[in-house]
Amino acid sequence: MNPTLLEKGWLEIMPDPTLDLFAELEKLKKEKNAILLAHYYQDGDIQDVADFIGDSLGLAQQAEKTKADIIVFAGVHFMAETAKILNPNKKVLLPDLKAGCSLADSCPPDSFAAFKAQHPDHLVISYINCTADIKALSDIICTSSNAVQIVNSLPKEQKIIFAPDKNLGRYVAQQTGRNLVLWDGSCMVHEIFSLEKIVRLKQQHPEAKFIAHPECEAPILELADYIGSTTALLNYTKKDSATSFIVATETGILHQMEKSSPNKTFIPAPPNNNCACNDCPHMKLNTLEKLYICLKHEAPEITMEASLIEASARPIRCMLELSASFGL
């Protein structure tokens, strides 16, 4: 294989347009003993061909217990890194190496190490949406599904740095009553929602419940009827009696909401630009064609130094053990 093509993130060899990619992917998965893990923010076609669809906690749990020889991760780079950390002897593939994360990028390791050094008596809890280098500098990893429980499980006198998402950190501090030291990072997808447009949308749809991810800014969360992780938002729409919802998170989750509750209406919360909805440009770099090429050629592959895998695995496994103790 041409290494220059690999460096571009995926092999730029488009499959035969007459191929049934759904059938071909199923065949390749069986032939190679591969599993396809997909985040809720992926396009609907990718979600439909995945073996497991979930949020960051669910995907980490699936990655830890899989018996597959190859893990194909339809998500962004830090998610594939997490799968490799939990499976150092397995081959982990990412369809497009350019699928990064604005939140992870907002926390450079050198700067964070200096920040941590200024608070030597603080325990570091880092949101899973960060690089392996940040994980290695952390004591415990969390997700939006378990962050509140993890903080509540620690002694009240324990001083805590929460990184890298300041909005999630602010929400966790509010829910736990703890004084967290926050790193100044954020997710572009969850910071671009327009308060003014959402207020107007609520006026246009007074029957709709407004639900939001805790990565959103505080004024958005103050409007919400329910705040929760991606999985929690999905479960809420299944169980709640409301028949319409305005959803403030990445629009990929609407695919599962519509499949789970076909008789309900889901309206994406509008961003502060000319678009009608809010997509993550990094998540949407993955396509069905790239997935097929990636699995067929088993590239691009996630590779990491053994020392980094070992250092970043400890706080992730701590999170998984705590989550199991919480029944999550």
Backbone bond lengths (Angstrom), bond angles and torsions (degrees), N, CA, C in turn:
res aa  C-N    CA-C-N  psi(-1)  N-CA   C-N-CA  omega(-1)  CA-C   N-CA-C  phi
1 M - - - 1.472 - - 1.523 109.64 -
2 N 1.281 115.06 145.17 1.459 121.52 -178.48 1.520 110.36 -73.89
3 P 1.344 119.02 115.95 1.477 120.05 -176.66 1.512 113.12 -62.90
4 T 1.342 117.01 -27.89 1.467 118.02 -179.97 1.518 110.97 -67.83
5 L 1.323 116.37 -31.42 1.459 119.27 176.55 1.522 110.86 -70.50
6 L 1.324 115.61 -38.94 1.459 119.27 177.95 1.518 110.93 -62.24
7 E 1.327 116.55 -39.06 1.450 120.03 -178.37 1.524 111.74 -64.49
8 K 1.301 117.71 -22.37 1.460 120.41 178.98 1.525 111.11 -74.91
9 G 1.318 117.35 -9.30 1.457 120.24 175.78 1.504 112.72 112.57
10 W 1.329 119.15 -28.94 1.460 121.37 175.68 1.517 107.45 -161.56
11 L 1.300 116.16 159.02 1.460 120.28 -178.40 1.519 109.89 -73.87
12 E 1.311 115.71 115.84 1.455 119.64 -174.71 1.529 110.69 -80.86
13 I 1.321 114.33 61.40 1.459 122.37 177.30 1.518 106.57 -123.39
14 M 1.299 117.34 98.98 1.460 120.59 -175.80 1.523 110.45 -67.84
15 P 1.330 118.83 136.84 1.463 121.42 178.43 1.520 111.12 -69.70
16 D 1.303 115.28 161.75 1.465 122.26 175.46 1.534 108.74 -54.04
17 P 1.320 118.61 123.04 1.471 120.31 -176.53 1.526 113.83 -63.44
18 T 1.337 117.10 -14.00 1.470 119.12 179.12 1.528 111.76 -86.89
19 L 1.330 116.81 -8.25 1.471 119.85 -179.37 1.528 111.14 -66.45
20 D 1.318 115.60 141.50 1.460 121.49 169.67 1.529 106.05 -85.47
21 L 1.333 116.73 97.49 1.463 120.29 -173.20 1.520 112.81 -64.95
22 F 1.330 116.57 -30.95 1.469 118.87 177.40 1.528 109.67 -62.96
23 A 1.337 116.57 -47.15 1.466 120.93 -179.51 1.525 110.63 -67.31
24 E 1.338 117.39 -40.70 1.463 120.95 -179.31 1.523 111.44 -64.75
25 L 1.327 116.58 -40.06 1.461 119.39 178.86 1.523 111.06 -65.85
26 E 1.328 116.89 -40.68 1.469 119.66 178.04 1.523 109.92 -62.41
27 K 1.318 117.34 -40.61 1.469 121.33 179.71 1.528 110.67 -65.13
28 L 1.336 116.63 -44.94 1.461 120.25 -179.97 1.527 111.58 -64.00
29 K 1.321 116.72 -39.79 1.467 119.69 179.61 1.526 111.08 -60.64
30 K 1.336 116.59 -40.71 1.466 120.05 179.61 1.519 111.11 -69.90
31 E 1.335 116.56 -42.90 1.462 120.88 -178.56 1.526 111.81 -62.95
32 K 1.317 117.04 -37.75 1.461 121.86 -172.64 1.525 113.47 -102.37
33 N 1.326 117.40 2.92 1.469 121.59 -173.45 1.527 109.96 49.70
34 A 1.329 114.98 56.02 1.466 121.99 -177.27 1.521 110.46 -111.66
35 I 1.314 114.96 151.98 1.458 121.73 175.62 1.527 108.16 -120.95
36 L 1.319 116.07 140.28 1.461 121.11 177.61 1.520 108.79 -109.01
37 L 1.339 115.61 115.23 1.459 122.41 176.56 1.522 108.43 -103.28
38 A 1.327 116.93 132.64 1.463 120.23 -177.17 1.523 110.40 -132.20
39 H 1.319 115.19 139.02 1.461 120.58 175.07 1.520 109.64 -80.45
40 Y 1.342 115.19 154.41 1.459 120.96 179.13 1.531 113.41 -59.32
41 Y 1.330 117.72 -18.47 1.454 120.25 -176.34 1.533 113.08 -87.80
42 Q 1.331 116.76 1.82 1.459 119.98 177.36 1.532 110.69 -75.81
43 D 1.340 116.03 162.94 1.459 120.51 175.70 1.527 110.18 -60.07
44 G 1.321 115.82 154.83 1.456 121.18 -176.81 1.513 114.00 -57.31
45 D 1.340 118.17 -38.90 1.467 120.99 179.96 1.522 111.07 -60.78
46 I 1.324 116.76 -40.86 1.464 120.64 179.37 1.521 110.42 -68.16
47 Q 1.313 117.15 -41.40 1.458 120.12 177.09 1.527 110.99 -60.02
48 D 1.331 116.45 -38.42 1.463 120.29 -176.04 1.524 113.13 -71.02
49 V 1.328 118.12 -24.09 1.459 120.42 -179.69 1.530 112.02 -97.49
50 A 1.329 117.16 -6.40 1.466 121.23 -176.20 1.526 111.59 -73.32
51 D 1.332 115.16 152.07 1.467 121.00 174.34 1.523 110.91 -81.13
52 F 1.333 115.67 -29.35 1.469 120.16 177.01 1.508 108.23 -146.90
53 I 1.333 115.69 134.67 1.464 122.32 176.58 1.511 106.76 -118.48
54 G 1.321 117.50 134.85 1.456 117.89 -179.57 1.508 113.13 -168.62
55 D 1.338 114.29 -177.45 1.462 120.76 172.77 1.520 108.06 -92.30
56 S 1.317 116.78 -173.04 1.465 120.03 -172.64 1.526 112.90 -61.11
57 L 1.328 118.12 -39.28 1.459 120.09 179.97 1.520 110.42 -67.36
58 G 1.318 116.98 -49.45 1.464 120.41 -179.18 1.514 112.33 -60.79
59 L 1.317 116.89 -39.33 1.459 120.70 -179.91 1.527 111.43 -68.06
60 A 1.332 116.87 -39.48 1.469 120.26 176.84 1.524 110.52 -63.76
61 Q 1.328 116.50 -41.20 1.466 120.46 179.14 1.522 111.08 -64.38
62 Q 1.326 117.37 -41.67 1.460 121.01 178.00 1.525 111.28 -66.39
63 A 1.325 116.69 -40.92 1.460 120.45 179.57 1.525 110.96 -62.67
64 E 1.329 116.02 -36.69 1.470 119.60 -177.77 1.525 111.79 -67.09
65 K 1.331 117.34 -35.85 1.464 119.37 -171.60 1.532 115.15 -102.43
66 T 1.326 118.02 -1.31 1.459 118.86 -175.93 1.526 112.53 -65.72
67 K 1.323 115.94 146.26 1.467 122.96 175.18 1.530 111.12 -101.25
68 A 1.320 116.60 2.58 1.463 120.35 -179.41 1.521 111.19 -67.66
69 D 1.335 115.89 153.67 1.462 120.79 176.40 1.527 111.35 -83.28
70 I 1.341 115.95 -28.97 1.460 121.71 -178.27 1.524 108.79 -127.03
71 I 1.333 115.64 132.53 1.463 121.63 174.37 1.520 107.62 -111.39
72 V 1.331 115.68 119.98 1.464 120.58 173.34 1.519 106.42 -101.81
73 F 1.329 116.02 121.88 1.462 119.83 -174.65 1.527 110.22 -107.71
74 A 1.316 115.44 110.46 1.463 120.72 174.68 1.525 107.48 -92.02
75 G 1.322 113.42 89.44 1.456 120.93 -178.11 1.511 107.78 -168.37
76 V 1.324 116.36 -141.48 1.466 120.04 178.29 1.528 109.67 -116.32
77 H 1.330 115.65 174.80 1.460 120.87 -166.90 1.522 113.27 -59.63
78 F 1.341 118.46 -43.11 1.468 118.75 -176.14 1.522 110.98 -64.97
79 M 1.343 117.79 -28.29 1.465 121.19 178.67 1.520 111.03 -69.47
80 A 1.343 116.03 -43.52 1.466 119.85 176.88 1.528 110.53 -65.42
81 E 1.327 116.59 -37.79 1.467 120.68 175.17 1.524 110.68 -57.89
82 T 1.338 116.49 -44.75 1.462 120.54 -179.44 1.520 110.63 -60.94
83 A 1.335 116.61 -42.06 1.464 120.14 177.72 1.527 111.10 -61.70
84 K 1.342 117.39 -39.92 1.461 120.99 178.65 1.522 110.89 -67.88
85 I 1.323 117.44 -39.77 1.465 121.26 178.76 1.527 110.40 -59.85
86 L 1.319 115.97 -39.61 1.460 120.62 -178.77 1.531 112.43 -81.92
87 N 1.333 116.90 -14.48 1.463 121.99 -178.47 1.538 109.87 -137.09
88 P 1.335 117.67 65.19 1.468 119.71 -173.50 1.523 114.50 -61.72
89 N 1.334 117.13 -21.61 1.461 120.11 -177.87 1.525 113.25 -99.04
90 K 1.323 116.36 3.78 1.465 120.66 177.93 1.521 109.96 -103.36
91 K 1.320 115.18 159.00 1.460 120.68 175.71 1.524 108.25 -87.60
92 V 1.331 116.85 122.60 1.458 122.53 179.49 1.523 108.28 -114.68
93 L 1.323 116.04 125.71 1.456 122.57 -176.38 1.519 110.88 -115.30
94 L 1.328 115.65 145.40 1.465 122.60 175.41 1.532 107.17 -127.80
95 P 1.328 118.49 121.96 1.469 119.96 -174.65 1.518 115.13 -56.17
96 D 1.331 117.66 -33.39 1.459 120.52 179.96 1.520 109.12 -140.33
97 L 1.321 117.16 112.77 1.468 121.12 -177.76 1.522 112.76 -66.54
98 K 1.324 116.78 -14.80 1.467 120.11 178.23 1.529 111.88 -80.75
99 A 1.309 117.38 -4.77 1.470 120.90 -179.85 1.529 108.90 -75.08
100 G 1.313 115.42 85.94 1.455 121.24 -177.84 1.520 112.19 -95.49
101 C 1.325 116.62 -151.30 1.461 121.21 -177.63 1.525 108.41 -156.02
102 S 1.322 116.73 124.24 1.469 120.46 -179.02 1.521 111.11 -63.45
103 L 1.322 117.48 -34.54 1.461 120.65 179.15 1.531 110.69 -68.11
104 A 1.325 116.83 -46.29 1.469 119.80 177.51 1.527 110.52 -60.82
105 D 1.326 116.36 -39.66 1.468 120.19 -179.92 1.525 112.68 -66.34
106 S 1.329 117.12 -22.32 1.470 120.88 -177.36 1.527 113.01 -78.03
107 C 1.337 116.37 1.67 1.468 119.91 -177.47 1.531 110.30 -132.15
108 P 1.344 117.67 79.59 1.473 120.82 178.87 1.531 110.74 -64.99
109 P 1.324 118.55 135.60 1.466 121.28 -175.75 1.527 114.48 -56.70
110 D 1.337 118.52 -43.81 1.470 120.44 -178.79 1.526 111.46 -62.52
111 S 1.326 115.83 -43.99 1.469 120.04 179.75 1.523 110.99 -65.89
112 F 1.336 115.36 -39.45 1.460 117.90 -179.66 1.524 111.25 -69.47
113 A 1.326 117.35 -37.08 1.468 120.13 177.51 1.526 110.66 -60.77
114 A 1.334 116.88 -39.62 1.467 120.66 177.64 1.519 110.67 -67.47
115 F 1.331 116.60 -39.60 1.466 122.03 177.79 1.529 110.28 -62.49
116 K 1.304 116.12 -44.46 1.464 121.38 178.77 1.528 110.95 -62.14
117 A 1.323 116.67 -39.26 1.467 120.96 -179.14 1.521 112.25 -64.37
118 Q 1.320 117.18 -24.68 1.465 121.37 177.35 1.527 112.15 -74.58
119 H 1.333 117.31 -12.35 1.473 122.27 -177.91 1.532 108.73 -130.77
120 P 1.324 118.00 64.53 1.469 121.60 -171.45 1.529 114.72 -64.58
121 D 1.334 116.88 -19.76 1.460 119.37 -178.63 1.530 112.35 -97.27
122 H 1.320 117.22 11.23 1.461 122.10 -178.13 1.529 111.44 -101.32
123 L 1.315 115.91 139.77 1.456 122.34 171.00 1.532 107.67 -83.74
124 V 1.334 117.44 142.06 1.463 121.19 -176.34 1.530 110.45 -103.98
125 I 1.322 114.98 118.33 1.464 121.37 171.95 1.525 106.87 -108.99
126 S 1.319 116.37 119.92 1.460 120.33 -179.64 1.526 110.71 -115.65
127 Y 1.307 114.07 134.93 1.459 122.11 173.68 1.519 108.15 -62.48
128 I 1.306 117.84 141.91 1.458 121.96 -175.03 1.524 112.76 -61.30
129 N 1.334 116.70 -19.10 1.473 121.54 178.46 1.529 110.34 -77.28
130 C 1.312 115.58 63.92 1.468 121.44 179.70 1.518 108.32 -150.80
131 T 1.321 116.64 167.15 1.458 120.50 -178.56 1.528 110.97 -74.73
132 A 1.334 114.92 165.86 1.460 120.31 176.85 1.528 111.19 -60.74
133 D 1.319 117.41 -33.33 1.466 120.39 178.78 1.524 111.29 -63.39
134 I 1.326 117.28 -38.92 1.470 120.37 177.30 1.518 110.14 -70.82
135 K 1.312 116.88 -39.51 1.466 119.70 176.95 1.524 110.35 -58.58
136 A 1.331 116.32 -40.21 1.466 120.33 -179.27 1.523 112.19 -66.02
137 L 1.330 117.36 -22.17 1.463 121.94 177.75 1.531 112.16 -90.76
138 S 1.316 116.82 3.19 1.466 122.00 -173.27 1.528 111.75 -106.48
139 D 1.322 114.30 160.73 1.469 120.54 175.53 1.514 111.86 -96.09
140 I 1.338 115.75 -38.27 1.459 121.54 179.33 1.530 107.94 -140.73
141 I 1.316 116.61 138.84 1.459 121.85 171.27 1.525 107.64 -96.38
142 C 1.322 116.52 150.50 1.462 120.66 176.19 1.518 108.87 -137.31
143 T 1.315 115.91 168.73 1.462 122.00 169.87 1.527 107.04 -126.30
144 S 1.310 116.76 174.94 1.465 118.74 177.85 1.522 111.04 -67.44
145 S 1.346 116.99 -18.31 1.468 120.65 178.63 1.525 112.74 -76.01
146 N 1.339 117.05 -27.68 1.472 118.45 -172.11 1.522 114.60 -128.21
147 A 1.328 118.11 3.22 1.471 120.80 -174.56 1.525 112.54 -59.27
148 V 1.323 116.83 -44.52 1.468 120.30 -178.89 1.525 110.41 -63.05
149 Q 1.335 116.50 -45.60 1.472 119.82 -179.76 1.525 111.88 -63.80
150 I 1.322 116.98 -39.00 1.468 119.85 -179.55 1.524 110.48 -64.95
151 V 1.320 117.60 -46.32 1.464 120.06 178.83 1.527 110.37 -62.91
152 N 1.319 117.17 -42.19 1.471 120.59 179.72 1.527 112.54 -65.44
153 S 1.329 117.25 -23.28 1.466 120.31 -178.15 1.527 112.26 -77.89
154 L 1.329 116.90 -12.44 1.467 121.05 -177.62 1.524 110.95 -92.15
155 P 1.320 118.06 152.36 1.472 120.57 178.41 1.529 110.53 -56.75
156 K 1.312 116.01 143.37 1.465 120.48 -175.97 1.532 112.07 -62.78
157 E 1.317 116.39 -25.77 1.464 119.20 -179.25 1.536 112.26 -82.27
158 Q 1.332 116.63 -8.79 1.460 119.43 -178.97 1.527 110.97 -69.87
159 K 1.326 116.90 123.83 1.459 121.38 177.14 1.531 108.75 -81.37
160 I 1.339 115.99 140.30 1.467 120.41 -170.57 1.529 110.96 -134.05
161 I 1.327 115.25 133.04 1.467 122.18 163.68 1.516 106.49 -95.24
162 F 1.332 116.49 132.95 1.459 120.49 175.90 1.526 108.03 -117.50
163 A 1.328 115.79 125.20 1.467 120.59 -177.48 1.540 109.61 -140.67
164 P 1.333 119.87 164.48 1.462 124.41 -11.52 1.530 113.45 -94.90
165 D 1.345 118.86 -4.84 1.466 120.32 -172.04 1.525 112.27 -89.89
166 K 1.331 116.73 111.56 1.463 121.27 -177.69 1.528 111.89 -68.45
167 N 1.333 117.22 -31.76 1.464 119.35 -179.05 1.525 111.50 -71.06
168 L 1.333 116.51 -45.68 1.462 119.66 174.76 1.521 109.72 -63.20
169 G 1.332 117.31 -41.46 1.462 120.63 178.60 1.511 112.56 -60.48
170 R 1.336 116.09 -41.69 1.464 120.62 178.74 1.533 110.65 -63.74
171 Y 1.335 115.59 -40.90 1.468 120.49 178.39 1.528 110.54 -64.43
172 V 1.333 117.33 -44.19 1.462 121.27 -179.83 1.529 110.25 -63.84
173 A 1.330 116.73 -41.07 1.468 120.40 178.05 1.524 110.61 -61.06
174 Q 1.322 116.35 -41.27 1.469 121.08 179.55 1.525 111.11 -65.03
175 Q 1.332 116.29 -41.04 1.462 120.66 -177.32 1.529 112.87 -73.74
176 T 1.321 116.60 -28.78 1.468 120.28 -175.68 1.520 113.71 -102.05
177 G 1.327 116.91 -14.64 1.453 120.43 -175.89 1.511 113.14 72.70
178 R 1.338 117.17 18.68 1.465 121.07 -178.34 1.529 110.45 -97.92
179 N 1.323 114.93 151.26 1.453 121.13 177.58 1.526 108.36 -95.84
180 L 1.324 116.34 90.42 1.454 121.58 -176.49 1.530 110.59 -88.52
181 V 1.316 116.22 141.92 1.461 121.39 171.61 1.528 106.46 -87.06
182 L 1.323 117.00 118.78 1.464 121.22 -171.15 1.527 111.92 -103.92
183 W 1.320 115.29 135.31 1.458 120.92 167.65 1.524 108.00 -77.37
184 D 1.307 117.31 144.97 1.474 121.88 -174.51 1.531 111.13 -89.31
185 G 1.329 116.03 69.71 1.462 121.49 177.23 1.514 110.59 -122.11
186 S 1.341 116.06 162.51 1.463 119.48 -179.68 1.521 110.60 -160.78
187 C 1.328 114.56 164.90 1.463 123.08 179.24 1.524 109.14 -101.48
188 M 1.325 117.35 126.23 1.458 120.89 -177.74 1.527 112.00 -60.29
189 V 1.325 117.44 -34.17 1.464 121.07 -178.30 1.519 111.00 -65.58
190 H 1.337 116.52 -41.58 1.462 119.98 -174.03 1.524 113.62 -90.16
191 E 1.325 116.93 -9.17 1.472 119.18 178.43 1.523 113.12 -96.53
192 I 1.316 117.28 -5.59 1.463 119.33 -172.83 1.533 112.80 -98.31
193 F 1.335 117.49 0.14 1.465 119.39 179.38 1.529 110.34 -64.15
194 S 1.324 115.14 140.65 1.457 121.42 -177.95 1.529 110.34 -94.70
195 L 1.312 116.03 115.81 1.464 120.82 178.43 1.531 110.09 -60.27
196 E 1.320 116.39 -45.32 1.463 120.82 -178.18 1.529 111.53 -61.40
197 K 1.323 116.79 -44.53 1.468 120.24 -179.06 1.527 111.38 -68.12
198 I 1.331 116.51 -36.03 1.468 119.62 179.11 1.525 110.17 -67.20
199 V 1.321 117.33 -41.59 1.468 120.57 176.88 1.526 110.12 -58.54
200 R 1.334 116.50 -44.47 1.467 120.06 178.65 1.526 111.23 -63.69
201 L 1.321 115.47 -40.76 1.462 120.48 -179.82 1.523 110.95 -64.40
202 K 1.316 117.19 -38.98 1.466 120.92 176.72 1.529 111.08 -64.96
203 Q 1.321 116.46 -36.07 1.458 119.90 176.89 1.527 111.51 -67.19
204 Q 1.331 115.80 -35.60 1.464 120.57 178.94 1.523 112.25 -73.73
205 H 1.335 115.74 -25.92 1.471 120.95 -178.06 1.531 108.84 -128.97
206 P 1.324 117.83 68.74 1.469 120.20 -175.22 1.529 113.60 -63.17
207 E 1.320 116.30 -20.28 1.467 119.66 -180.00 1.527 112.21 -81.51
208 A 1.328 117.70 -14.82 1.462 121.88 -174.83 1.519 111.44 -81.64
209 K 1.311 115.66 140.76 1.469 120.72 172.63 1.527 108.57 -89.09
210 F 1.327 115.31 140.49 1.458 121.35 -179.74 1.520 108.64 -100.18
211 I 1.339 117.06 119.35 1.458 121.73 -178.07 1.532 108.93 -121.74
212 A 1.336 116.25 144.78 1.465 119.65 -171.09 1.520 112.17 -144.42
213 H 1.325 114.92 150.51 1.461 122.61 175.00 1.536 108.48 -81.80
214 P 1.338 118.00 143.37 1.474 119.58 -177.38 1.526 115.00 -68.42
215 E 1.342 118.91 -4.88 1.460 120.31 172.29 1.529 112.08 -76.18
216 C 1.339 116.82 -10.26 1.467 119.78 178.21 1.526 110.07 -69.75
217 E 1.331 115.92 159.53 1.458 120.41 179.46 1.523 111.11 -70.05
218 A 1.335 115.80 157.20 1.464 122.65 -173.69 1.535 113.60 -53.80
219 P 1.350 120.77 -45.58 1.465 119.51 -179.36 1.531 113.19 -60.67
220 I 1.330 117.10 -31.94 1.465 121.11 176.55 1.526 109.80 -69.48
221 L 1.326 115.90 -44.67 1.466 119.82 -178.41 1.530 111.89 -64.71
222 E 1.332 116.64 -30.95 1.464 120.00 179.54 1.526 112.13 -64.12
223 L 1.319 116.80 -24.51 1.461 121.36 179.21 1.525 112.98 -83.62
224 A 1.331 116.54 -16.44 1.460 120.57 -167.38 1.521 113.60 -73.48
225 D 1.321 114.94 141.34 1.468 121.65 171.02 1.524 110.20 -80.13
226 Y 1.337 116.23 -24.85 1.463 120.69 178.73 1.512 108.54 -152.64
227 I 1.339 116.65 138.87 1.467 123.37 178.09 1.523 107.62 -122.69
228 G 1.326 116.99 131.90 1.453 118.38 179.41 1.510 112.84 -169.74
229 S 1.329 115.70 168.68 1.460 121.89 174.90 1.526 109.65 -62.18
230 T 1.308 116.70 171.77 1.462 120.14 -178.38 1.526 110.83 -57.97
231 T 1.323 116.65 -46.26 1.464 120.10 178.58 1.524 111.03 -64.60
232 A 1.322 116.77 -40.73 1.467 120.16 179.53 1.527 110.96 -63.55
233 L 1.335 117.25 -39.26 1.466 120.41 177.33 1.527 110.28 -62.49
234 L 1.330 116.50 -44.37 1.465 120.61 178.55 1.526 111.11 -60.41
235 N 1.329 117.00 -47.93 1.463 120.58 -179.75 1.523 111.86 -63.25
236 Y 1.332 116.26 -36.70 1.468 120.22 179.07 1.527 110.80 -61.84
237 T 1.334 116.70 -42.64 1.470 119.15 -178.76 1.523 111.58 -68.42
238 K 1.324 116.92 -26.55 1.469 119.94 177.50 1.528 111.22 -70.84
239 K 1.342 115.29 -40.43 1.467 120.32 -170.40 1.516 114.00 -93.08
240 D 1.332 117.69 -28.00 1.460 119.90 -174.38 1.527 110.62 -73.16
241 S 1.325 115.33 149.00 1.471 120.64 -177.09 1.522 113.21 -75.91
242 A 1.328 118.11 -14.92 1.468 120.39 179.08 1.526 110.24 -60.47
243 T 1.322 116.20 149.79 1.461 120.86 -178.77 1.533 112.60 -107.35
244 S 1.328 116.96 -3.05 1.469 119.52 176.01 1.526 109.54 -145.34
245 F 1.329 114.96 146.09 1.465 121.71 -175.12 1.525 109.49 -140.21
246 I 1.330 115.13 138.98 1.463 122.03 168.05 1.522 105.55 -99.00
247 V 1.336 116.48 124.56 1.462 120.78 -168.42 1.530 110.67 -114.96
248 A 1.339 115.93 118.05 1.474 121.48 179.71 1.524 109.87 -103.37
249 T 1.303 114.91 81.24 1.453 123.35 168.14 1.522 106.06 -164.03
250 E 1.327 117.75 -175.41 1.462 120.47 -178.81 1.530 109.85 -61.17
251 T 1.332 116.51 140.92 1.469 120.66 -168.47 1.520 114.53 -70.32
252 G 1.352 118.49 -13.56 1.454 119.76 -179.80 1.516 113.17 -57.47
253 I 1.337 117.81 -30.68 1.460 121.03 -178.44 1.522 112.04 -65.62
254 L 1.322 117.96 -22.71 1.460 120.10 -179.14 1.527 111.59 -61.59
255 H 1.328 117.46 -28.35 1.472 120.97 179.05 1.525 110.25 -60.52
256 Q 1.336 116.86 -46.51 1.467 120.00 179.11 1.524 111.74 -71.31
257 M 1.326 116.72 -36.04 1.462 119.47 177.75 1.524 111.00 -61.90
258 E 1.328 116.16 -43.48 1.468 120.53 -179.28 1.526 111.18 -68.68
259 K 1.341 117.46 -35.93 1.462 120.36 177.36 1.526 111.19 -68.37
260 S 1.340 116.14 -39.45 1.463 120.70 -177.28 1.523 112.57 -75.71
261 S 1.335 116.98 -32.02 1.478 121.66 -176.91 1.530 108.92 -134.28
262 P 1.341 117.22 72.73 1.466 120.03 -174.41 1.523 114.39 -64.32
263 N 1.308 117.47 -17.50 1.463 120.05 -179.55 1.530 112.90 -94.18
264 K 1.337 115.94 4.65 1.459 120.18 179.02 1.527 110.24 -107.88
265 T 1.322 116.32 160.13 1.459 122.53 -178.29 1.525 109.84 -108.94
266 F 1.342 115.88 134.12 1.461 121.09 -178.92 1.526 108.64 -124.81
267 I 1.324 114.81 124.68 1.460 121.65 -175.67 1.524 108.45 -116.05
268 P 1.345 118.93 120.30 1.468 119.32 177.98 1.521 111.16 -68.52
269 A 1.321 116.67 133.84 1.466 120.49 175.88 1.522 108.62 -65.25
270 P 1.338 117.83 137.28 1.465 120.43 -174.87 1.523 113.10 -81.17
271 P 1.343 116.60 143.27 1.458 121.18 175.21 1.521 111.30 -83.99
272 N 1.311 114.83 173.97 1.463 120.83 -179.26 1.529 110.40 -89.07
273 N 1.332 114.88 54.46 1.472 121.05 175.04 1.522 107.34 -151.69
274 N 1.317 117.93 -163.92 1.457 120.67 -175.09 1.522 113.77 -87.09
275 C 1.340 117.23 0.68 1.459 119.97 -179.76 1.528 110.91 -83.31
276 A 1.322 115.67 156.28 1.462 120.46 -179.39 1.519 111.75 -84.78
277 C 1.338 117.03 -20.56 1.459 119.70 -178.45 1.524 108.85 -145.13
278 N 1.328 115.85 178.71 1.458 120.71 -170.22 1.526 110.45 -123.14
279 D 1.338 116.49 104.33 1.463 121.75 179.07 1.524 110.25 -104.94
280 C 1.341 116.06 148.35 1.458 120.63 173.44 1.528 108.00 -85.32
281 P 1.326 118.34 116.92 1.467 119.59 -177.87 1.520 112.98 -64.66
282 H 1.338 116.95 -26.09 1.466 120.45 179.34 1.525 110.65 -73.88
283 M 1.321 117.28 -47.11 1.459 121.54 178.04 1.529 111.00 -58.16
284 K 1.331 115.42 -39.58 1.456 119.68 -173.57 1.526 112.95 -80.07
285 L 1.354 118.01 0.52 1.462 119.72 173.00 1.525 111.43 -67.69
286 N 1.320 117.02 -27.75 1.459 120.56 178.33 1.525 109.64 -75.14
287 T 1.327 115.82 137.69 1.461 121.76 177.80 1.518 108.89 -134.07
288 L 1.326 115.99 166.52 1.465 120.65 177.91 1.532 110.43 -61.99
289 E 1.337 116.58 -38.22 1.466 120.58 179.14 1.526 110.91 -64.26
290 K 1.325 116.40 -43.69 1.462 119.61 179.25 1.529 111.14 -65.23
291 L 1.322 116.91 -36.31 1.457 119.96 177.56 1.525 110.79 -61.12
292 Y 1.320 115.34 -45.23 1.469 120.33 -179.64 1.525 110.80 -62.35
293 I 1.322 117.13 -48.05 1.465 121.71 -179.31 1.526 110.41 -62.89
294 C 1.317 116.05 -42.26 1.463 122.33 -179.60 1.529 111.13 -59.50
295 L 1.321 116.71 -48.55 1.463 119.76 -177.63 1.525 111.15 -73.26
296 K 1.317 117.63 -37.50 1.468 120.52 179.97 1.529 110.95 -61.35
297 H 1.324 116.79 -44.67 1.467 121.31 -176.10 1.535 113.06 -98.58
298 E 1.336 116.87 -2.62 1.475 123.20 179.68 1.531 111.14 54.31
299 A 1.316 114.92 47.91 1.464 121.66 179.71 1.528 108.62 -161.49
300 P 1.317 117.56 151.38 1.467 130.27 0.58 1.537 111.84 -74.10
301 E 1.309 114.96 146.27 1.459 121.75 -179.59 1.517 110.62 -106.50
302 I 1.319 116.06 141.57 1.469 121.92 175.24 1.521 108.91 -81.76
303 T 1.319 116.55 122.78 1.463 121.11 176.83 1.525 109.04 -124.45
304 M 1.325 116.35 144.72 1.463 121.62 -177.67 1.517 109.95 -145.96
305 E 1.318 116.48 152.40 1.460 121.78 174.99 1.532 109.59 -66.78
306 A 1.330 115.79 141.52 1.474 120.70 -178.48 1.525 111.51 -58.60
307 S 1.329 116.89 -38.44 1.463 120.19 -178.89 1.531 111.51 -64.93
308 L 1.332 117.12 -37.21 1.463 120.75 178.53 1.524 110.70 -70.79
309 I 1.328 116.18 -39.23 1.465 120.01 176.28 1.519 110.33 -59.39
310 E 1.326 116.52 -46.26 1.469 120.71 -178.13 1.531 111.35 -63.72
311 A 1.325 117.04 -44.27 1.465 120.69 -176.99 1.525 111.66 -69.59
312 S 1.313 117.38 -37.72 1.471 120.01 -177.85 1.525 112.45 -82.81
313 A 1.324 117.39 -18.58 1.468 120.29 179.72 1.522 111.80 -70.34
314 R 1.337 117.23 -35.40 1.473 120.38 -174.99 1.529 112.73 -57.63
315 P 1.344 119.93 -51.82 1.467 118.48 -179.47 1.521 113.47 -69.73
316 I 1.343 117.81 -26.74 1.469 119.89 176.84 1.526 109.49 -69.55
317 R 1.315 116.42 -45.86 1.472 119.29 -179.70 1.528 110.80 -65.78
318 C 1.322 116.72 -32.81 1.460 120.04 174.81 1.529 109.86 -60.33
319 M 1.337 116.32 -44.50 1.463 120.60 177.72 1.523 111.36 -61.01
320 L 1.330 116.97 -45.59 1.468 120.47 -177.55 1.530 111.13 -63.57
321 E 1.320 116.06 -38.52 1.473 119.66 177.75 1.527 111.28 -66.96
322 L 1.326 116.16 -42.56 1.460 119.60 178.01 1.535 110.85 -64.71
323 S 1.328 116.67 -42.56 1.469 120.11 -179.76 1.519 110.70 -60.58
324 A 1.345 116.22 -40.85 1.462 119.57 178.06 1.526 111.12 -62.97
325 S 1.338 116.09 -37.74 1.463 119.98 179.31 1.531 111.63 -69.21
326 F 1.345 116.78 -25.48 1.458 121.28 177.44 1.526 112.05 -84.50
327 G 1.346 116.22 -8.24 1.465 120.02 -176.11 1.517 113.31 80.16
328 L 1.344 116.29 21.38 1.465 120.34 179.32 1.520 111.53 -94.09
